[in-house]
């Protein structure tokens, strides 16, 4: 008899394929085949066939399946092969070599022994046959339970090791030609498996495909960051340096043609470039450029080079910084990052915390892995830069305080900071204070724009023109562009149009000459509709607008807005920063704003801003439909019909990237709405954006927008809106550990809703309040609220039940907690609500784990994670992983426990929930102690205590204190008793069962002392 378990399950006897029956009957044979000669108990089979809620007939069904298989075997094999029934289970007495997996595993083991004995050729030949035959996963097409799923993972891992061992043998033999195709297929299926990627890099380096090796590193780095939020290990980093160093050597030795080709490969391997386009007609500044490049080249490559560039608006600071970045691109191949800090824009400057999010996202760090605290973001930023050689431009800085948190402290990178102010405290090196262009340089810039013939034809007028422009690069570019598009105009024509024009921005001067005339000369030829669009553009805060937003501002259609803004782009009045996204330079924004003040009535200006805000509120609601509860949003926002429904046609539900692009706009426009008297639109826009900010972990944005919304609602006297803003401010406070502030907000909500007679709103707020009570250790109050909510029966019970069950669990009332979570699961199944189903399963597993029922806990927690993975719900994933790790610890499966502990810590960091970070560390510390790693355990407990203390989370504080005492008792009993007394005070106050164990330990200590 031959049994095939790789691929689909097949059994052959004397060439005949045996009919195996139903999938569950096949699973019985699979279990027996994978345990040939050993007893498989009925209980094991029941757990495998029915991982959740086995039917009452489970045991009889297993016996029926086994009997059917035995009859089938005996009818074909005439008694030579059969299934033996023994006490408690069944056994298949078959030689392991008759099962394909066992046979290949034995050959793989023999190949390793041959290699260890030095016979690598024979080992490679044998292993090549094994790898060729070992192509399919285990038991394809069957609904595997937990044991077989685990076995499939182990089998997959064994095959991976076999492939990698064979590739290593090829590389040791110098046969990269054999290793590369083998590894390409293997590594493409394992994008985050570092051993596979490292072998492929070794093979490519051996094959002299150095750029290919760097590309593999970058792809692996991106995959690790996106999927796990970690960086490649030391081996991959060493291979990258080896490949880059070898590639540099090749380029240095190669002729110019080869050098050019190498440069192209380098560009392909380099991450995305976030710099604005470098000016193709860059002129002047030669001495400054060469000096700065020489200084940077002379510095230690392991130390960041920070250069400050300051000067008046429009003098070319950004142009110079971007030009320098382009010159340094080949020496800093790991990325070019750019962020406009809006230090002198109409809205508030970009805060350091927000700037760090932009920079980390440009590096490819997932939003969920970016911490909420500024200090943690700074640490992540420093860690990411430590392994890269990048150029960073921090443009338009307001002051040193804005920039300082963004500067690297180590690593090989260059940072250019531009500002209109002198920032003298950021570095010991003096800033480069950029003057206006020298007159010859200004003439060279004008020549590059309009051509030498026109300059030679009227050199005196050309000189007058650059003087009128104050030799300011921005003004020269604007004037020169107008001339370039007017070939019939002479230089004298242009000068006559500039002389004598009124100055709208008198504060922007070069010596005694104003440059605003250059702006006016670009504006005046526009059509009246284009002028109106340009003026309205200056009214809007934010970083950019799209065509629909411009249409809302100017009250025109999307098509008309797109056509008019194209005219503005052609005139260089507006910059298209990406397809369909437009912005004004700071000077142009100020100019457009002052034009609107002079030209448009206050009513017109107010209507323009209101139109934009109304459009943005409805846009955010529409786009957020896939992630927010529309019924609740509709009730809360009380939106009227959109002023311009036609402008919403291009907004797509679920387009979260559009929301990400609008992030700074949302912050700025909520602030503008609140400050300019659009109170209702201010709080509506804040609430509309809440769900997006919440799911992405942008808690700083929730706080900023909802505080503005709260102030606006309060001024408007809208108590419903005031309660709404308090409620969602509380959500950000809870996620960031500011529990006392969250309590204040929620108490305000309860008070306002009660005064308004809003029973449903009051109950919702009280449910939210119960969560904060639970987090702050006020378990009895949390219990009372949730019980009263169930008794009232007016709320949807799905949000109440998990809160109640968790509170009961924390109080040690496990049976009651199980009953509540089972009810939660029942209701969730009835409604087919997978989000609540996954939570209920996780909570049931958590109770089982705490009862010491580890096997049942493992099954429930795996089911919860599988449902989350299927539907993409990540809420409470960290807690589930942490509980699973604890269950593995109880089972003595420490390797699996540690894997899940680390996954839990990563998920907790991604979610931003500080109390979960403390909980995950306490659980990890318990496992480390069980493994005998006492020092690591004690250090981990102290980390948990630090986090829990910072956020005033008493339960995890108590657990950490208790754990530290356990470590201290053998070396410093007095100190241990001090920690136990602190833990007891916490546990007594909460009324949790851990207090009994701590009391016992203190009593034992007192007895020992006596």
PyMOL commands that set and color helices and strands:
alter all, ss='L'
color gray80, all
select helices_A, chain A and resi 23-33+42-49+58-77+96-98+100-116+120-133+146-172+176-188+194-206+210-227+234-253+256-269+286-298+317-328+352-362+367-369+374-385+400-404+439-450+452-457+459-468+473-484+491-498+516-524+528-537+547-554+558-570+586-599+602-626+630-637+645-648+656-661+663-675+679-696+699-716+719-735+739-756+759-775+779-792+797-810+814-831+834-850+854-871+877-890+894-911+914-930+934-950+954-968+973-990+994-1009
alter helices_A, ss='H'
color red, helices_A
select strands_A, chain A and resi 2-4+10-13+16-17+40-41+83-86+89-92+305-310+336-340+391-397+414-419+432-433+509-510+513-514+545-546+575-578+581-583
alter strands_A, ss='S'
color yellow, strands_A
deselect
rebuild
show_as cartoon
